[in-house]
Amino acid sequence: MYSVSSTFLRTLSTSHTMLARVDVYYNGQLTLSGLPFSDGSVTVDRGSKTRRTVSLTVADPKYLPWTATDTLAAYGQQLVVSRGIRFANGAEEWVPLGTFRINEPSGDVHFGPVSVTGASMECAIIDDKFQAPTTTRGQGGCVDAITTLIRQTLPDAVIVNLTSGQRNPSVAVAVWDAGADRWDAVVQIALAMQAEIYVDAQNRFVITDLPDVINGPVAWDIAEGEGGNLVSSARSMPRTGVYNGVLASGENSASGSAPVSALVTDNDPSSPTRWGGPFGKVTKPISSALWLTVADCQAAAGYALFDATAPNVQTSLDSLPNPALEGNDIIRLTHAGRKERYLVQSLTIPLTATGDFSIALRGGKEDAS
């Protein structure tokens, strides 16, 4: 979660003045301070290749672009979005919601409104396919390889390693063909070091450990009742997309290594998705050229197993908005007489006081505290 003051968090559950701002940049220069929008929201989704997206409605048709250099054109223009609170004493505190490349402005040329969508800067890496075969050979570690691949597209990109101990294990030699997806390669390297990578609200490429729902720190409490911040909640238990085994395989012709593989399964006897139990055997295959040994495959499969089994419980809820939340935060939810920990899978943050704030959660675990 983005670091905010304790006063900010307390104020979320009380009457306050909400603030939101959108500034527009082109080629690193501010071109419009305070875009006058009438509606909008930012969505954060762990399951999307672009972690953050924005959607805006601008009432005035004069903002509909006609040329490549117009304010809201889709030729590299960016939206910098933030939301905040004005306290009773007049002081303000702001939270960044992201930097977004404009992807599609549209609208009625006479009457408007203008609709604008954008995505966080993973999209620039996704667009920049490899122009020639590209290898990790010569890169000292995984973080070094990730940094090189990102900065070949965005030379000024900020890459932050927040993994435990800021680890940077050596990277296996792998080759991607011309035309291959650069961002997929970056994600593969992160997975090889048992980490995930995404662009955060501060426009940084963050490499981080997968959150530990059971033992990790709780970023925010959501509770029902007097003084609470829960508006409504709903619960579902889908089978679709649930796996209780992950089969990881590695085949790397560039290193001359023999193909390797490993199967890791849910062996918890108390788990409803335990391997071979009533749920059955449902395997998710994953592969990477960066896994050279059985141990590499076992580590990758074990890491992926959490996400594979987590969807067995899904909870979605509406609460009073907290714009500081990130897509991998752990929250504690108290509802219907139960107290549970969840991983934030996705959330939508409104940019107006009347917009809906919704969160989708995964992997509910009972909280004994």
C-alpha positions, 0 to 999 in steps of 0.5 A, spaced: 500 500 500 502 506 498 504 510 504 499 515 507 498 518 514 494 515 520 490 521 519 488 519 512 486 512 513 482 514 519 479 520 515 476 515 510 471 512 514 468 519 516 465 525 512 471 528 508 472 532 502 475 528 496 480 530 491 482 528 484 486 531 479 489 529 472 495 532 469 497 531 462 504 530 459 507 529 452 514 528 451 516 529 459 513 536 459 506 538 462 501 540 457 495 541 461 495 542 469 488 539 471 484 536 466 476 538 467 473 531 467 466 529 469 467 522 471 472 517 471 476 511 475 482 507 475 482 500 475 488 495 478 488 488 476 493 483 478 491 478 472 492 483 467 499 484 463 498 492 464 497 492 472 493 499 472 488 502 467 484 509 467 478 511 464 475 518 463 469 522 461 471 529 459 464 533 457 467 539 453 468 536 446 474 541 445 478 536 448 477 531 442 484 530 439 484 532 431 492 532 430 498 528 433 500 533 438 493 535 441 492 534 448 489 528 449 491 524 442 494 517 442 501 519 440 505 518 447 501 523 451 500 521 458 495 522 464 498 522 471 492 521 476 492 522 483 486 522 488 486 525 495 483 528 501 482 535 504 482 535 511 477 539 516 483 544 517 484 545 510 490 541 509 491 536 503 494 529 502 494 526 495 495 519 493 498 517 486 494 512 482 498 512 476 501 514 470 497 512 463 499 512 456 493 515 452 490 509 448 484 511 445 480 518 445 473 518 442 467 522 442 462 526 438 465 532 435 459 537 436 457 535 443 462 530 446 463 527 451 470 525 450 472 518 452 479 517 454 482 510 456 489 509 458 494 504 461 500 503 465 507 503 462 507 495 461 504 497 455 510 500 452 514 494 453 509 490 450 508 494 444 516 493 443 517 486 440 524 484 439 527 486 433 532 481 433 533 474 437 535 477 444 539 473 449 540 473 457 547 471 455 552 476 459 547 478 464 550 477 471 543 476 474 535 476 473 534 483 476 540 486 471 537 482 465 530 485 467 533 492 467 536 491 460 530 489 457 526 494 460 531 500 459 532 498 451 525 501 451 524 506 456 531 508 458 529 512 464 525 507 467 525 506 474 526 499 476 526 497 484 527 491 487 523 489 493 524 482 494 526 479 500 534 481 501 533 484 494 536 478 491 538 478 484 540 470 482 544 469 476 540 468 470 540 462 465 542 463 458 535 464 454 534 466 447 527 470 444 526 470 437 525 476 433 517 478 434 517 475 441 513 479 446 518 483 450 514 484 457 513 476 457 520 475 457 521 480 463 515 476 466 519 470 465 525 472 468 521 475 474 518 468 475 525 465 475 527 468 481 520 467 484 518 474 484 512 478 480 513 485 476 508 490 475 508 498 474 506 501 481 502 508 482 509 511 482 510 509 475 516 504 477 517 497 475 517 494 481 520 487 482 517 483 489 515 477 492 508 474 492 504 476 498 504 471 504 496 471 505 497 467 512 503 470 515 504 477 511 502 484 514 495 486 513 495 493 509 488 495 511 482 492 515 475 492 512 469 491 517 462 492 518 458 495 523 458 502 526 464 505 525 466 500 519 468 501 512 464 495 509 458 497 505 456 490 502 460 484 500 458 478 496 462 471 496 462 465 490 466 459 490 468 458 482 471 451 480 473 454 473 480 456 473 482 452 480 488 448 479 491 443 485 497 441 481 502 445 477 507 442 472 513 446 470 517 444 464 524 447 462 527 446 455 533 451 453 537 449 447 541 455 448 544 452 454 545 445 451 541 443 457 536 437 457 529 438 458 527 438 465 520 438 469 517 437 476 510 437 478 508 440 485 501 439 488 497 441 493 498 436 499 495 439 505 490 434 507 485 439 510 485 443 503 479 442 499 483 442 493 488 437 495 491 433 490 487 426 489 481 428 494 474 429 492 476 435 487 480 431 483 487 432 479 487 438 475 494 440 473 496 447 470 502 447 465 507 452 465 514 453 462 520 457 461 527 457 457 530 459 464 529 453 468 535 449 467 534 444 473 529 440 476 530 444 482 528 450 478 522 447 476 520 445 483 521 452 485 517 455 480 511 450 480 511 451 488 511 459 487 505 458 482 501 453 486 499 459 490 495 463 485 493 456 482 489 454 488 487 461 491 481 462 487 477 457 490 474 462 495 473 469 491 470 475 495 468 481 492 465 487 496 464 495 496 467 499 501 469 506 503 474 508 498 481 507 499 486 509 493 492 507 497 491 500 496 495 496 491 493 490 487 498 485 491 496 488 498 493 483 504 487 486 507 483 483 513 475 483 512 470 482 518 463 480 515 458 475 517 461 474 524 467 472 520 474 475 520 479 473 514 485 475 510 485 476 503 489 478 497 487 484 493 486 481 486 483 487 483 480 494 485 476 500 481 478 507 484 473 512 482 475 519 481 468 522 483 465 522 490 459 518 487 463 513 484 463 506 486 469 503 489 469 495 489 475 490 490 475 483 488 479 478 493 482 471 493 484 466 497 481 467 503 484 465 510 481 465 517 484 470 521 485 468 528 488 475 531 
